[in-house]
Amino acid sequence: MLITRKLSASNLKSFLSLRSVSLSLSSQLFSSPLCLNPPILFPHPSTLPRSFSSKPTPPEASNLTRDGNYDEATSRFSLVCPGCGVHMQDTNPKHPGFFVKPSRKDPNYRLLTHLVPVDDESECSEFLKRGLVIDPENQKTEENVIEQPQKPTVCSRCHSLRHYGKVKDPSVENLLPDFDFDHTIGRRLVSTTGTRSVVMIVVDATDFDGSFPKKVANLVSATIEDNSAAWKQGKSGNVPRVVLVVTKIDLLPSSISPTRFEHWVRQRAREGGINKITSLHMVSAVRDWGLKNLVEDVIDLVGARGNVWAIGAQNAGKSTLINSIGKHVGGKITQLTEAPVPGTTLGIIRMEGIFPGQARLFDTPGLLNPHQITTRLTREEQKLVHISKELKPRTYRIKVGHTIHVAGLMRLDVEETSVDTIYVTVWASPYLPLHMGKTENASKIQDHFGNQLQPPIGKDRVAELGKWVRREFRVCGSSWDSSCVDAAAAGLGWFAIGLKGEAVLSIWTYEGVEVVIRSSVIPYRSNFFEDAGFTISKIVSKADQVATKPLDQREKKKKGDPKVHVLAETSVSKARSDYDSA
């Protein structure tokens, strides 16, 4: 009675219902002849009202957040995917983090004891009776079977990306909220107390301006200024260390000068907002270039208890870099999911054991740059734009009144020049077709968008990408021997302009896509000029060759192997695989 007086009406109702259930259960137990001592019954803690609970309720595994295992207190109650950092759940396949629990295997399944003998005659050996051809020395027993380490369980999205290279249901990711960098990581970086912070900003060498996180650079630079001033005044000041890592340098031409490229990177980083760079590293995670110096530098900066934050735009190569670092140092870390699609990492992933002591490394979700053109493309279109092999120049020598199209995504018009001709070099994916012709016919060329000029793939996709807008730039150069100025579109590529004089250029692309004018990153151009008209990429040209083969050759292939079918839909993918293996 004393307890019920202190309860509200809603809590009292639930308490009385629990009381009635307890009395009914106790009456059944007391009436049983096997019950000698009546037990004392208490309601289960989970069924009591919230006011009775003194412990915090652990978060559910299906939380739609991007915090991952960032917080040690909450990560103990929830399972986080080691590949992408999303909270895992096994109840709803239409929600993020869904996974299927792996079935338990018999520990003796490697001993081949489940095989049934095929013959019981005495003249047959014991191995033939089992249906096996195996030497006695190589017979598997409990002693010589090596126990394989158990693979970590990942979500269905990571499983699909790892084995099939695509997301099974991309609409599931839309249920996740946007990654709040200021709330999760920004407040830790600006704090004047706590452990030492090393901010490892990862930038893509083939899309430097499009993948450079300007917001993070401005935040870190302001924090360094404020905390340095406080430290000089004798106050506590945790000054972050900035390590700028330029990845995918293996995709740049091998003839590029490392010294000149480093000077160019520092200049662009200062213009992007980084006032003080502690160290700069140019690496290739695929070929292990520069990893040794990077790891040694980070270990010296982070100390024994610091935190390393890997921050960068989507598809900048953070997860691939961390996997390569883990292999380089021999740390026991889970393989992060890698895929050539933006937004592979969904939540923060905390990793320990890579660096000495109690230092920790955090892989963060890729920051979304809405001004990158790849954010508007489908998965198939992104594969065409994605640069996966060393860049090759495609150079034109054109006059005033001419235009160059890069697929159906970008166009350059030469409107005025102080010289007769200029050199224009296209640096983009080799899968993108080009077209050079007169500007007066440019509107007719737009009719080929979605067909001969892909991406976009399909005529319907042209309107979905947005409004086709024009931007005008005035450029100048001082040499015919090399390119002086770049006109770069975020997420796509760039035009390199070579001239000795001045010119007025117009860049056409979709509204909202960032276009910047900068000093040329690769001053070289091709020794051979492209022809006017359509310059079909190697992918499309090989696909056309497959599609136009004589009918008798197709019939021969079908007779030789009934599984071989020459279809128009698969010709592009086949040509792409042939080109990649070349």
C-alpha positions in Angstrom: 0.0 0.0 0.0 2.8 2.4 0.8 4.3 1.7 -2.7 1.0 2.2 -4.5 0.4 5.6 -2.9 3.6 7.0 -4.4 2.7 5.8 -7.9 0.9 7.8 -10.6 -2.3 6.6 -12.2 -0.6 5.0 -15.3 2.1 3.3 -13.2 -0.5 2.1 -10.7 -2.5 0.4 -13.5 0.6 -1.5 -14.7 1.5 -2.4 -11.2 -1.9 -3.8 -10.4 -1.9 -5.9 -13.6 1.5 -7.4 -12.6 0.2 -8.0 -9.2 -2.8 -10.0 -10.5 -0.5 -12.0 -12.7 1.7 -12.8 -9.8 -1.2 -14.0 -7.6 -2.6 -16.2 -10.4 0.8 -17.9 -10.9 1.3 -18.3 -7.2 -2.1 -20.0 -6.7 -1.2 -22.5 -9.4 2.2 -23.3 -7.8 0.7 -23.6 -4.3 -1.9 -26.1 -5.6 0.7 -28.3 -7.1 1.4 -31.5 -5.0 5.1 -31.2 -5.8 5.5 -27.8 -4.3 6.6 -28.1 -0.7 7.9 -24.6 0.0 5.9 -21.8 -1.7 8.3 -19.6 -3.7 8.5 -15.8 -3.4 7.6 -14.3 -6.8 8.8 -11.0 -8.1 7.8 -9.3 -11.3 10.6 -9.4 -14.0 12.5 -6.1 -14.1 11.8 -5.6 -17.8 8.1 -5.6 -17.2 8.2 -2.9 -14.5 7.5 0.8 -15.2 10.4 2.9 -16.2 10.4 4.7 -12.8 11.4 1.4 -11.1 14.5 0.9 -13.2 17.8 2.5 -11.9 20.0 1.2 -14.7 20.2 2.8 -18.2 18.5 0.8 -20.9 21.1 -0.5 -23.4 20.6 0.7 -27.0 19.1 -1.7 -29.5 21.3 -3.1 -32.2 19.0 -1.6 -34.9 19.7 2.0 -33.9 19.7 4.1 -37.1 22.8 6.1 -36.2 26.3 6.5 -37.7 28.2 6.5 -34.4 29.4 3.0 -34.8 31.6 1.8 -31.9 32.9 5.3 -31.3 31.5 5.4 -27.7 32.9 2.5 -25.7 30.0 2.6 -23.2 27.3 2.1 -25.8 29.2 -0.2 -28.1 29.2 -2.9 -25.4 25.5 -3.3 -25.7 25.2 -3.4 -29.6 26.9 -5.3 -32.3 28.7 -3.2 -34.9 29.6 -4.3 -38.4 33.4 -4.5 -38.6 33.3 -3.7 -42.3 31.3 -0.5 -42.4 30.6 0.5 -38.8 26.8 0.3 -39.0 24.8 -1.2 -36.0 23.8 -4.8 -36.9 20.4 -6.4 -36.5 18.9 -9.7 -37.7 15.2 -8.9 -37.6 14.4 -6.6 -40.5 16.2 -7.1 -43.9 14.8 -3.7 -45.0 16.7 -1.8 -42.4 20.4 -1.0 -42.3 22.8 -3.5 -40.7 20.8 -6.6 -41.4 22.9 -9.8 -41.2 22.3 -13.6 -41.2 23.7 -15.5 -38.3 26.2 -18.1 -39.6 25.3 -21.7 -39.0 27.4 -23.7 -36.6 29.6 -26.2 -38.3 30.7 -29.6 -37.1 34.3 -29.3 -35.8 35.1 -32.5 -37.6 33.8 -31.5 -41.0 37.4 -31.1 -42.3 38.2 -34.8 -41.4 36.0 -36.0 -44.3 34.3 -38.4 -42.0 30.9 -37.5 -43.4 31.7 -39.3 -46.8 30.1 -42.7 -47.3 32.2 -45.6 -48.7 31.3 -46.6 -52.2 32.6 -50.2 -52.1 33.0 -52.7 -49.3 35.1 -55.3 -51.2 38.2 -56.3 -49.3 40.6 -55.9 -52.3 39.7 -52.2 -52.4 41.8 -49.9 -50.2 40.3 -47.9 -47.4 40.6 -44.7 -49.3 38.8 -46.0 -52.4 36.0 -47.3 -50.2 35.5 -43.7 -49.2 35.4 -42.6 -52.8 38.7 -40.7 -52.4 42.1 -40.8 -54.1 44.4 -39.8 -51.3 47.8 -40.7 -50.1 48.2 -42.1 -46.6 50.7 -39.4 -45.8 48.2 -36.7 -46.7 45.3 -38.2 -44.9 43.6 -35.7 -42.7 43.4 -36.5 -39.0 42.6 -34.6 -35.9 46.3 -34.0 -35.4 47.2 -32.5 -38.7 44.0 -30.5 -39.4 44.9 -26.8 -39.0 42.2 -24.8 -37.3 41.3 -21.9 -39.6 40.6 -18.6 -37.9 36.9 -17.8 -37.9 35.9 -15.0 -40.3 34.1 -12.0 -38.7 30.4 -11.6 -39.4 29.6 -8.6 -41.5 26.3 -7.1 -42.6 24.6 -8.1 -45.8 25.5 -4.8 -47.5 29.3 -5.4 -46.9 28.9 -9.1 -48.0 27.3 -7.9 -51.3 30.0 -5.3 -51.8 32.9 -7.7 -51.1 31.6 -10.6 -53.2 29.5 -8.9 -55.9 30.9 -5.3 -56.0 27.4 -3.7 -55.6 24.8 -2.9 -53.0 21.8 -5.2 -53.1 19.3 -2.6 -52.0 20.7 1.0 -52.1 17.4 2.4 -50.7 18.1 0.9 -47.3 21.0 3.4 -46.8 18.5 6.3 -47.1 17.1 5.4 -43.7 20.3 6.4 -42.0 20.7 10.0 -41.0 23.4 12.2 -42.4 26.8 11.9 -40.7 27.0 14.7 -38.1 30.7 15.5 -38.1 30.5 18.5 -35.8 28.6 16.5 -33.1 30.6 13.3 -33.2 34.2 14.3 -34.0 34.3 18.1 -34.2 33.6 18.6 -30.5 36.4 16.2 -29.6 38.8 18.1 -31.8 38.0 21.5 -30.5 38.2 20.4 -26.9 41.2 21.8 -24.9 41.4 18.7 -22.8 41.6 15.0 -23.4 44.1 12.8 -25.3 46.3 14.0 -28.1 44.5 14.1 -31.5 46.1 13.5 -34.9 43.8 14.4 -37.8 44.7 12.4 -40.9 43.1 14.1 -43.8 42.8 11.8 -46.8 42.5 13.3 -50.2 42.2 11.7 -53.7 45.1 12.7 -56.0 42.9 12.3 -59.1 40.1 14.6 -57.6 42.0 16.8 -55.2 39.6 19.8 -55.1 36.5 17.6 -55.2 37.7 15.4 -52.3 39.3 18.0 -50.1 37.2 18.5 -46.9 37.2 22.3 -46.6 34.9 22.3 -43.6 37.2 20.0 -41.7 40.2 22.1 -42.7 38.7 25.3 -41.5 37.6 23.7 -38.2 41.0 22.2 -37.5 42.8 25.4 -38.4 40.7 27.5 -36.1 41.2 25.0 -33.3 44.9 25.1 -33.7 44.9 28.9 -33.5 42.7 29.0 -30.4 44.4 26.2 -28.5 47.9 27.4 -29.4 47.1 30.8 -28.0 45.6 29.3 -24.8 48.7 27.1 -24.4 51.0 30.1 -24.7 49.1 31.8 -22.0 49.6 28.9 -19.6 46.1 27.4 -20.1 45.3 23.9 -21.1 45.4 23.6 -24.9 45.2 20.3 -26.9 46.6 21.3 -30.3 45.7 18.8 -33.1 48.4 17.6 -35.4 47.4 17.6 -39.1 48.7 14.9 -41.4 47.7 15.4 -45.0 47.7 12.1 -46.9 47.3 12.2 -50.7 46.2 8.7 -51.9 46.1 7.0 -55.3 49.3 8.6 -56.6 49.8 5.4 -58.6 46.9 6.7 -60.9 48.9 9.8 -61.8 51.4 9.6 -64.8 54.7 8.2 -63.7 56.5 11.1 -65.4 55.2 13.6 -62.9 57.8 15.4 -60.8 57.3 14.5 -57.0 58.8 17.8 -55.9 56.6 19.9 -58.2 53.5 17.8 -57.2 54.3 18.3 -53.5 54.6 22.1 -54.0 51.3 22.1 -55.8 49.5 20.1 -53.1 50.7 22.4 -50.3 49.5 25.4 -52.3 46.1 23.9 -52.9 45.8 22.9 -49.2 46.5 26.4 -48.0 43.9 27.7 -50.4 41.5 25.1 -49.1 41.9 26.2 -45.5 44.8 24.3 -43.8 47.1 26.9 -42.3 49.5 24.5 -40.7 50.4 21.1 -42.0 52.4 19.0 -39.6 53.4 16.5 -42.3 52.5 15.6 -45.8 52.6 12.1 -47.3 51.9 10.9 -50.8 51.0 7.2 -50.8 49.6 4.4 -52.8 47.7 1.9 -50.7 47.5 -0.6 -53.6 51.3 -0.6 -54.2 52.4 0.2 -50.7 54.2 3.4 -51.7 55.0 5.7 -48.8 53.3 3.6 -46.1 56.4 3.1 -44.1 57.1 6.8 -43.6 53.5 7.5 -42.9 53.2 4.9 -40.2 56.4 6.0 -38.5 55.4 9.6 -38.6 51.9 8.9 -37.1 53.4 6.8 -34.3 55.7 9.6 -33.3 52.8 12.1 -33.3 50.1 10.1 -31.6 52.1 9.0 -28.6 51.0 6.1 -26.4 47.4 7.2 -25.6 46.4 9.4 -28.5 43.7 9.2 -31.1 44.1 9.2 -34.9 41.1 10.3 -36.9 41.0 9.3 -40.6 38.8 11.9 -42.3 38.0 12.5 -45.9 35.4 12.7 -48.6 33.5 9.7 -49.9 35.5 7.3 -52.0 38.8 9.1 -51.1 40.4 5.8 -50.1 40.3 5.9 -46.3 39.3 2.2 -45.7 41.8 1.0 -48.3 44.6 3.0 -46.7 43.7 1.7 -43.2 43.7 -1.9 -44.4 47.1 -1.4 -46.0 48.5 0.2 -42.8 47.2 -2.8 -40.8 48.9 -5.2 -43.1 52.1 -3.2 -43.0 52.4 -3.1 -39.2 51.1 -6.6 -38.8 48.2 -5.6 -36.5 45.3 -7.8 -35.8 42.5 -5.7 -37.3 39.3 -6.7 -39.2 39.4 -6.1 -42.9 37.4 -3.0 -43.7 35.0 -3.1 -46.7 36.5 -1.6 -49.8 34.5 -0.8 -52.9 34.8 1.7 -55.8 31.4 3.3 -54.8 31.0 6.4 -52.6 29.8 6.0 -49.0 31.2 2.5 -48.3 31.8 3.3 -44.6 28.5 4.0 -42.8 29.6 4.4 -39.2 32.7 5.2 -37.0 34.9 2.2 -36.6 37.3 2.2 -33.6 40.4 0.0 -34.1 43.0 -0.8 -31.5 46.3 -2.7 -31.8 47.6 -0.9 -34.9 49.8 1.6 -33.1 51.8 0.9 -30.0 50.4 1.4 -26.5 46.8 2.4 -26.1 46.7 4.6 -29.2 43.5 4.2 -31.3 42.7 4.7 -34.9 39.2 5.7 -36.0 37.8 5.2 -39.5 35.0 7.7 -40.2 32.2 7.8 -42.8 33.1 9.6 -45.9 32.0 13.2 -45.9 29.4 14.0 -48.6 30.3 16.7 -51.0 27.1 17.6 -52.8 29.0 19.5 -55.4 30.7 16.3 -56.7 29.0 15.1 -59.9 29.3 11.4 -58.7 26.6 12.1 -56.0 24.1 12.3 -58.8 25.1 9.3 -60.8 23.9 5.7 -60.5 26.2 2.8 -59.6 26.7 1.9 -63.2 27.5 5.5 -64.2 29.9 5.8 -61.3 31.9 2.8 -62.6 32.4 4.6 -65.9 33.6 7.8 -64.2 35.7 6.0 -61.6 39.5 6.2 -62.4 41.1 2.8 -61.7 44.2 2.8 -64.0 47.0 5.3 -64.6 45.7 8.4 -66.3 46.5 8.9 -70.0 46.3 12.3 -71.7 43.9 13.0 -74.7 45.0 16.2 -76.3 43.3 18.5 -78.9 44.6 21.5 -80.8 41.5 23.7 -81.4 40.6 27.1 -82.6 38.0 29.7 -81.5 34.4 28.5 -82.1 35.1 24.8 -81.2 33.8 22.6 -78.4 34.9 19.5 -76.5 32.4 17.2 -74.8 33.4 14.8 -72.0 30.6 12.2 -72.3 27.3 13.9 -71.4 28.7 15.5 -68.2 31.0 18.4 -69.2 31.7 20.7 -72.1 34.4 23.3 -73.0 33.8 26.1 -75.5 36.7 28.2 -76.8 35.1 31.7 -77.3 38.0 34.1 -77.5 41.8 33.8 -77.8 44.7 36.1 -78.4 46.4 33.4 -80.5 45.3 31.2 -83.4 45.0 27.9 -81.5 45.3 26.5 -78.0 46.1 23.0 -76.6 43.4 21.3 -74.5 44.2 18.0 -72.7 41.4 15.9 -71.2 42.3 14.1 -68.0 39.5 11.7 -67.1 38.5 8.1 -67.0 39.3 6.2 -70.3 35.8 4.8 -70.2 34.4 8.3 -71.0 33.9 9.0 -74.7 34.8 12.5 -76.1 33.6 14.6 -79.0 35.2 17.7 -80.6 33.3 19.8 -83.1 32.0 23.3 -83.8 30.3 25.3 -81.1 27.4 26.1 -83.4 26.5 22.4 -83.5 26.8 21.8 -79.8 23.0 21.8 -79.3 22.7 19.0 -81.8 25.4 17.0 -80.0 23.3 17.1 -76.8 20.8 14.8 -78.6 23.5 12.1 -78.3 23.5 12.4 -74.4 22.6 9.1 -73.0 23.4 7.2 -76.2 26.8 7.8 -77.8 27.9 10.1 -75.0 27.5 8.1 -71.7 27.1 8.7 -68.9 24.3 9.5 -68.3 23.0 6.0 -69.4 19.7 6.5 -71.1 17.8 9.5 -72.4 15.6 9.7 -69.3 18.7 10.2 -67.1 19.6 13.5 -68.8 16.7 15.4 -67.3 17.3 13.8 -63.9 20.8 15.2 -63.6 19.6 18.8 -63.5 19.9 22.0 -65.5 22.7 22.4 -68.1 24.4 25.7 -67.1 27.3 27.8 -68.4 30.3 29.4 -66.5 32.7 31.8 -68.1 36.4 32.0 -67.2 39.4 34.1 -68.5 42.7 32.3 -68.4 46.2 33.1 -69.4 49.4 31.2 -70.0 53.1 31.8 -70.8 54.3 28.7 -72.6 53.4 26.4 -75.5 55.4 23.5 -74.2 53.2 22.7 -71.2 49.8 23.2 -69.7 49.4 26.2 -67.5 45.8 26.2 -66.2 43.3 23.5 -65.2 39.5 23.7 -65.4 38.4 20.9 -63.0 34.9 19.5 -62.3 34.5 17.9 -58.9 34.3 14.1 -59.2 34.9 14.0 -62.9 38.2 15.2 -64.2 39.7 18.3 -65.7 40.7 20.2 -68.9 44.4 21.3 -69.0 44.9 24.4 -71.1 48.2 25.2 -72.8 48.7 28.6 -74.5 51.0 31.6 -74.7 48.5 34.4 -74.3 45.0 34.9 -73.1 41.7 33.1 -73.7 38.0 33.2 -72.7 36.6 29.8 -72.0 33.1 28.6 -71.2 32.5 25.5 -69.1 29.1 23.7 -69.3 28.0 21.2 -66.8 25.0 20.5 -64.5 23.9 23.1 -62.0 25.5 22.7 -58.6 28.6 20.9 -59.8 31.7 22.7 -58.6 34.2 23.9 -61.3 37.5 25.5 -60.2 40.3 27.2 -62.1 43.7 26.3 -60.7 47.3 26.0 -61.7 48.0 22.9 -63.8 48.8 19.7 -61.8 50.1 17.7 -64.7 51.8 20.1 -67.2 52.4 17.4 -69.8 50.2 16.6 -72.8 50.0 13.8 -75.4 52.4 13.7 -78.3 49.5 12.8 -80.6 46.4 14.8 -81.2 42.8 13.5 -81.1 40.7 13.7 -84.3 37.5 15.7 -84.6 34.2 14.0 -84.1 33.5 11.2 -81.7 36.4 9.7 -79.9 34.9 6.5 -78.6 36.5 5.0 -75.4 38.2 1.6 -75.5 35.2 0.2 -73.7 32.7 1.2 -76.3 34.9 0.4 -79.2 35.5 -3.1 -78.0 31.8 -3.6 -77.3 31.0 -2.5 -80.8 33.5 -5.0 -82.2 31.8 -7.8 -80.2 28.4 -6.7 -81.3 29.3 -6.5 -85.0 30.9 -9.9 -85.4 29.6 -12.1 -88.2 26.8 -14.4 -87.4 28.7 -17.5 -88.3 31.4 -16.7 -85.7 28.6 -16.4 -83.1 27.2 -19.7 -84.1 30.6 -21.4 -83.8 31.0 -20.0 -80.3 27.5 -21.3 -79.4 28.3 -24.8 -80.8 31.7 -24.9 -79.0 30.2 -23.8 -75.6 26.5 -23.6 -75.1 27.0 -21.3 -72.2 28.5 -18.6 -74.4 25.9 -16.0 -75.4 26.9 -12.8 -77.2 24.4 -10.3 -75.8 24.3 -6.6 -76.3 23.8 -6.1 -72.6 26.9 -7.9 -71.6 29.2 -6.6 -74.3 30.2 -3.5 -72.3 31.0 -5.4 -69.1 33.0 -8.0 -71.1 35.0 -5.3 -72.8 35.7 -3.5 -69.5 37.1 -6.7 -68.0 39.3 -7.3 -71.0 40.6 -3.8 -70.8 41.3 -4.0 -67.0 43.3 -7.3 -67.5 45.4 -5.8 -70.3 
